[in-house]
Amino acid sequence: MTEQLPATPSQTVGPYLHIGLDWDRYGHYVAPEGAAGAFWIRGEVFDGAGQRIPDALIETWQADPDGRFDHPDDPRGRVPGFRGFGRSDTRLGEYSIHTVHPGVVPGPQGAQAPHLDVSVFARGMLHRVVTRLYFPENEAANAADPVLSSVPAERRSTLIATAEPGGYRFDVHLQGAGETVFFDV
């Protein structure tokens, strides 16, 4: 029988997230500069009082344009150098992720609309919170998405990015008015 070790108590996930992270390897670029169809997603993270959080960390995970989660060196991939994973802090006021549109992801409950899974780490939080970013132009796919459809209609807008020149804007509100929908994962 294997000995069970007691759980280690949680610690808050901030405020020093930018120290020691490998930004060259796991930084802003999910898709390399110059990749066909690449764009920026930018946004801010706000606390319950509506104040910007200058030391949060955003992580994104996404499928490639074909809806696959293959290794970045897969020669079948349409976007050479695509990683599927991005990470950005907010120390300069906002986060930024350089990526491409993900494809439709098949699932046991039906196809999932193109989306990014977004994790937020910030001071005072014992665990990350997880949300999703959907794209506004995918109205039909968004309406059929099983996860987005499970969210009350009046709160779905907190999961839809806003198109802007050069990409999209997706602000995250951790609490308060306009609180972003988070999922229990």
Helices and strands as residue ranges (DSSP letters): E 39-43, E 45-46, E 57-62, E 85-89, E 95-99, E 115-121, E 129-134, H 139-144, H 146-149, G 153-159, E 162-164, E 167-169, E 172-173
